[in-house]
Amino acid sequence: MGKSILITGASSGIGYALSYEMARRGYSVGLAARRIEILEKMRDELSSLYPDQKFTAIQLDVAEYESVPAAMQKTVDELQGLDIVVANAGVARSENIGKGKFVNSARTIETNLTGAMATVDAAVSYFLEKGSGHIVGISSVAGLRGMPGSSAYSTSKAGLSLYFEALRAEVYFKNIDVTILHPGFIDTPLNNMLPTRPFLIPVEKGAKLIASMIEKKVKSSTVPVFPWNIFSFLIKLLPVNILARMK
Ligand SMILES: NC(=O)c1ccc[n+]([C@@H]2O[C@H](COP(=O)([O-])OP(=O)(O)OC[C@H]3O[C@@H](n4cnc5c(N)ncnc54)[C@H](OP(=O)(O)O)[C@@H]3O)[C@@H](O)[C@H]2O)c1
């Protein structure tokens, strides 16, 4: 039987393109997000393109943590097993500190950090029982430094990366692979309103790179590797008076 993968945030951007890319590579795909009508359309299209693989549409709000285990179980049942879970669902909202936007900051943490942790927790529970599995987290280069104007977003991604470090150590002897990826700018609705997006790549290219990194079971990487690997190093050295101008 072929491999199967669950992707959260499959209704748009990276998750959408990655769903099609993994299907093209022969995987059965669980499509999870809140907008079920988009997922059902994707499921029907993917089923007619790849009739020998399974596809399922799962309505899921990752910030409703208690609903995540049931969504995971539904995916396992409908795909008849699950090998890889990608915690990709995320938001990026306007959230300058002290400007009355705290509700946006809280929602960012609830989705990108706690929601991703709930996804990982449910996945690990299943993989421990099964005796194998692969967990993938989509962090960001924005999590490598506290970026002005993106305080909660940076915090959510830095938190996710640290959580994955702990996860890797916890499941080290359990036959569970752990991958954490840090994309730079990939062209999606998440960021297409920004005035500048350095080193932007099309979402299809981003999805191909991410798919290859998943298949290679890369432990941790920027996406694409270059130039963001250099950026990751340099951003940590940047003095705060320069960072302050990057709003
Ligand atoms: N694009 C980039 O340049 C970039 C760079 C670094 C990291 N990332 C990360 O990549 C991931 C995907 O982002 P994207 O650029 O593809 O953004 P996007 O096009 O806006 O897609 C975000 C996806 O997340 C889903 N989502 C949002 N809140 C959710 C929730 N509470 N429960 C379940 N699903 C939820 C959305 O689906 P529904 O609205 O249907 O729920 C949508 O499918 C995010 O974690 C983002 O932080 C993106």
The ligand as a Gaussian input file, in Angstrom:
#p B3LYP/6-31G(d) Opt

LIG

0 1
 N        3.951000      31.921000       2.638000
 C        5.108000      32.144000       3.245000
 O        5.952000      32.903000       2.745000
 C        5.436000      31.479000       4.538000
 C        6.718000      31.649000       5.076000
 C        7.043000      31.017000       6.256000
 C        6.119000      30.208000       6.890000
 N        4.864000      30.062000       6.347000
 C        3.921000      29.214000       7.074000
 O        3.350000      28.293000       6.170000
 C        2.067000      27.913000       6.633000
 C        1.069000      28.038000       5.498000
 O        0.970000      29.409000       5.152000
 P        0.515000      29.913000       3.722000
 O        1.501000      30.931000       3.300000
 O        0.201000      28.791000       2.846000
 O       -0.817000      30.715000       4.147000
 P       -2.301000      30.711000       3.570000
 O       -2.301000      30.639000       2.098000
 O       -2.971000      31.853000       4.236000
 O       -2.896000      29.335000       4.139000
 C       -3.079000      29.144000       5.506000
 C       -3.835000      27.854000       5.697000
 O       -4.009000      27.642000       7.100000
 C       -5.371000      27.319000       7.330000
 N       -5.754000      27.741000       8.671000
 C       -5.682000      28.972000       9.223000
 N       -6.176000      28.949000      10.473000
 C       -6.573000      27.671000      10.698000
 C       -7.161000      27.012000      11.799000
 N       -7.469000      27.673000      12.926000
 N       -7.432000      25.696000      11.694000
 C       -7.138000      25.022000      10.565000
 N       -6.592000      25.583000       9.486000
 C       -6.315000      26.903000       9.555000
 C       -6.151000      28.034000       6.243000
 O       -7.361000      27.336000       5.966000
 P       -8.825000      27.746000       6.439000
 O       -8.895000      29.235000       6.421000
 O       -9.707000      27.070000       5.431000
 O       -8.957000      27.161000       7.810000
 C       -5.214000      27.870000       5.077000
 O       -5.441000      26.635000       4.427000
 C        1.759000      28.807000       7.838000
 O        2.037000      28.119000       9.029000
 C        2.721000      29.959000       7.650000
 O        3.034000      30.593000       8.872000
 C        4.494000      30.674000       5.199000

